[in-house]
Amino acid sequence: MVQNQERRIALVDAAIEVLARDGARGLTFRAVDAEAGVPKGTASNYFANRDDLLNQVGAHIHHRLTLDPAGVESAQLPPSPELLTELMRALYHHISRDRTGWLALLELRLEATRRPELQAALTKTLRDNLNMNVEGHRASGIPGDDMTTVLLYYAMTGLILEHLTVPEVLADFDENDLIATFVNRSLAT
């Protein structure tokens, strides 16, 4: 297998574009090569098989979608419900800017229902992500317990899903107000 890491990442990013646009059935080495603008056969030199490509896509999507709290302007606020609200808003807007990454993740989740190995890898990645969020919340000093984090994790997942797939469902709501409500109600538990 070829080890040029920059090219590998470019191919994985191209695979994310193909997955989001064409679904799992459209994800072929040839389609990835075309999306990346590289010669035919390049992707097959970097990935052992389609399962290898899917697994690497699953790992890389989470790097693309992860918000670095240090880059959030309001991260300078003291630990408070207001800081938590601003972090959730920043996450929402960060993911909204990478619609392709989120849609590819949805496609990957669907494909995982048919591929046990992919399901195991994706389950581990998602569980690790949730646990990282729980640990990060604990360490932050922000009010709320572990259940606060879990409730917000799934509330935000649902909000992002609606926003990026059928945004008109939310036409009568302000997403920033919804996020503030999610935070306030999850802290009330």
C-alpha positions in Angstrom: 0.0 0.0 0.0 1.2 3.5 -0.9 2.0 5.7 2.1 1.7 9.3 0.9 -0.5 10.6 3.8 -1.6 13.8 2.0 -2.8 11.9 -1.0 -4.6 9.4 1.3 -6.4 12.2 3.1 -7.3 13.8 -0.3 -8.7 10.4 -1.4 -10.7 9.9 1.8 -12.1 13.5 1.5 -13.0 12.6 -2.1 -14.7 9.5 -0.9 -16.7 11.6 1.6 -17.9 13.8 -1.3 -18.9 10.7 -3.3 -20.6 9.1 -0.4 -22.6 12.2 0.4 -23.6 12.8 -3.2 -24.1 9.2 -4.5 -24.6 7.1 -1.4 -22.8 3.9 -0.5 -23.7 2.2 -3.8 -22.0 5.0 -5.7 -18.8 4.7 -3.7 -16.3 3.0 -6.0 -12.6 3.3 -6.4 -13.2 4.7 -9.8 -15.6 7.4 -8.5 -13.1 8.3 -5.8 -10.3 8.7 -8.3 -12.6 10.9 -10.5 -13.6 13.1 -7.6 -10.0 13.5 -6.4 -8.8 14.2 -9.9 -6.2 11.5 -9.9 -5.4 8.8 -12.4 -7.6 5.7 -12.5 -6.3 3.0 -10.1 -4.9 5.5 -7.5 -7.5 4.7 -4.8 -6.9 1.0 -5.2 -3.2 1.6 -4.4 -4.1 3.3 -1.1 -7.0 1.1 0.2 -6.9 -2.7 0.4 -10.6 -2.9 -0.5 -13.9 -1.1 -0.2 -14.3 -2.0 3.5 -10.9 -0.5 4.2 -12.0 2.7 2.4 -15.3 2.8 4.3 -13.5 2.4 7.6 -11.1 5.1 6.9 -13.9 7.4 5.8 -15.7 6.7 9.1 -12.6 7.7 11.1 -11.8 10.8 9.1 -15.4 12.2 9.1 -15.2 12.6 12.8 -12.0 14.6 12.5 -13.7 16.9 10.0 -16.8 17.3 12.1 -15.1 17.8 15.5 -15.3 21.3 16.9 -12.1 22.6 18.6 -13.6 24.5 21.6 -10.4 26.6 21.8 -11.3 28.2 18.5 -14.7 29.3 19.8 -14.6 33.0 20.6 -17.0 32.6 23.6 -14.8 29.9 25.0 -13.3 32.7 27.2 -16.6 32.8 29.2 -16.4 31.2 32.7 -17.9 27.7 33.0 -21.7 28.4 32.9 -24.9 27.5 31.1 -24.2 30.4 28.8 -20.8 28.9 27.8 -22.4 25.5 27.2 -25.1 27.2 25.0 -22.4 29.0 23.0 -20.4 25.8 22.5 -23.5 24.0 21.3 -24.3 26.8 18.9 -20.7 26.8 17.6 -20.9 23.0 17.1 -24.2 23.4 15.2 -22.8 26.0 12.9 -19.5 24.2 12.5 -21.2 21.0 11.3 -23.7 23.0 9.2 -20.8 24.3 7.2 -19.7 20.7 6.4 -23.0 19.4 5.2 -21.2 16.9 2.9 -19.4 15.4 5.9 -22.6 15.0 7.9 -24.5 13.5 5.0 -21.6 11.1 4.3 -21.8 10.1 8.0 -25.5 9.4 7.6 -24.8 7.2 4.5 -22.0 5.5 6.4 -24.4 4.7 9.3 -26.9 3.2 6.9 -24.2 1.1 5.2 -23.1 -0.1 8.7 -26.5 -1.7 9.1 -25.5 -4.1 6.3 -21.8 -4.5 7.1 -21.0 -5.9 10.6 -17.3 -5.0 10.5 -18.2 -1.4 9.6 -20.9 -1.3 12.3 -18.4 -2.4 14.9 -15.9 0.2 13.8 -18.5 3.0 13.6 -20.0 1.9 17.0 -16.6 2.2 18.6 -15.9 5.6 17.0 -19.3 7.0 18.0 -19.1 5.5 21.5 -15.6 7.0 21.9 -16.9 10.4 20.7 -19.8 10.3 23.2 -17.4 9.3 26.0 -15.0 12.1 25.0 -17.8 14.6 25.2 -18.8 13.3 28.6 -15.3 13.5 29.9 -14.8 16.9 28.4 -17.9 18.2 30.1 -16.8 16.8 33.4 -13.4 18.5 33.0 -14.8 21.8 31.9 -16.5 22.8 35.1 -19.6 23.6 33.2 -22.8 22.9 35.1 -24.6 19.6 34.5 -23.9 15.9 34.8 -23.2 13.1 32.4 -26.9 12.9 31.5 -26.8 16.5 30.5 -24.1 15.7 27.9 -26.0 12.6 26.6 -29.2 14.6 26.3 -27.5 17.4 24.4 -25.6 15.0 22.2 -28.8 13.4 21.0 -30.8 16.6 20.8 -28.0 18.2 18.7 -27.8 15.1 16.5 -31.5 15.4 15.8 -31.4 19.1 15.2 -28.5 18.8 12.8 -30.2 15.9 11.0 -33.3 18.0 10.3 -31.4 21.1 9.4 -29.2 19.3 6.9 -31.8 17.0 5.3 -35.2 18.6 5.5 -34.6 22.2 6.7 -38.1 23.4 6.1 -39.3 21.3 9.0 -37.6 23.9 11.2 -38.8 26.9 9.3 -40.9 28.2 12.2 -38.1 27.9 14.7 -34.9 29.7 15.4 -32.2 27.1 15.8 -30.2 29.3 18.2 -33.2 29.5 20.5 -33.8 25.8 20.2 -30.2 25.2 21.3 -30.6 27.5 24.3 -33.8 25.6 25.2 -32.0 22.2 24.9 -29.3 23.4 27.2 -31.6 24.9 29.8 -33.9 21.9 29.9 -31.1 19.4 30.0 -29.6 21.3 33.0 -33.0 21.2 34.7 -32.9 17.4 35.0 
